[in-house]
Amino acid sequence: MIVLAGATLSGAVDPLNIPLKKLLSSPNDKAKVVFEIPIEVKILDVSKDFDWYKVNISFKLGPFEQSHTGWVKIPFDEILLAHQ
């Protein structure tokens, strides 16, 4: 779990700009970093039913850069119901 937020030029926080850079050992800001993620994953948009998320994944390797944008289904409502 990562709690990072990006800021816009106006100083307002964009709730969808969540760069995922660290994999932590537990869901806690003070947890041990298990892995530094060498790619950038950003949530760009979310569908009206909150099941689909538009993400951008990019990484650099030397002078080469790859970037891919697409939609991924994350059914949080089903996940939350399964954990109750």
C-alpha atoms as one frame of an Amber mdcrd trajectory, in Angstrom:
protein
   0.000   0.000   0.000   1.372   3.361  -0.948   0.130   6.678   0.232   1.574
   9.206  -2.180  -0.283  11.981  -3.918   0.663  14.364  -6.690  -0.038  18.053
  -6.631  -1.209  20.207  -9.490   0.137  23.671 -10.338  -2.690  25.254  -8.357
  -1.550  23.369  -5.268  -4.652  21.144  -5.202  -4.087  17.422  -4.780  -5.237
  15.254  -7.683  -6.794  12.143  -6.050  -6.101  10.004  -9.136  -2.404  10.878
  -9.346  -1.105   8.060  -7.168   2.407   7.099  -8.249   3.114   3.578  -7.009
   6.828   3.397  -6.214   7.255   1.264  -3.089   6.005  -2.166  -2.102   5.610
  -2.262   1.688   5.593  -5.236   4.067   2.280  -4.200   5.654  -0.523  -1.650
   5.120   1.161   1.055   7.161   3.201   4.133   6.229   6.036   3.129   8.566
   6.309  -0.436   7.246   9.526  -1.828   5.832  10.063  -1.261   2.099  10.154
  -4.712   0.498  10.847  -3.538  -3.052  11.422  -0.239  -4.856   9.297  -0.496
  -7.992  11.409   0.471 -11.035   8.334   1.408 -13.033   5.800   4.179 -12.714
   2.152   3.216 -12.399  -0.421   6.018 -12.357  -4.181   5.861 -12.096  -5.531
   8.254 -14.725  -9.285   7.715 -14.581 -11.979   5.510 -13.090 -15.245   4.218
 -14.569 -18.627   5.316 -13.188 -19.132   1.931 -11.494 -15.605   2.070  -9.958
 -14.729  -1.378 -11.370 -12.451  -0.189 -14.185  -9.335   1.951 -13.783  -7.385
   3.629 -16.560  -3.679   3.309 -15.770  -0.413   4.358 -17.309   2.618   2.131
 -16.809   6.023   3.457 -17.853   9.670   2.678 -17.267  13.095   3.737 -18.473
  16.042   1.508 -19.248  19.027   3.640 -20.208  18.030   5.907 -23.085  14.907
   3.858 -23.848  11.488   4.579 -22.409   8.308   2.512 -22.653   4.858   3.764
 -21.742   1.537   1.943 -21.986  -1.950   3.198 -21.131  -5.015   0.999 -20.800
  -7.875  -0.115 -18.596  -7.745  -2.754 -15.841 -10.674  -4.237 -13.931 -10.350
  -4.170 -10.148 -13.743  -5.146  -8.652 -13.269  -3.596  -5.206 -16.923  -4.145
  -4.274 -16.548  -7.913  -4.796 -13.259  -7.926  -2.887 -14.763  -6.024   0.032
 -17.802  -8.320   0.176 -15.548 -11.391   0.232 -13.676 -10.000   3.254 -16.752
  -9.325   5.386
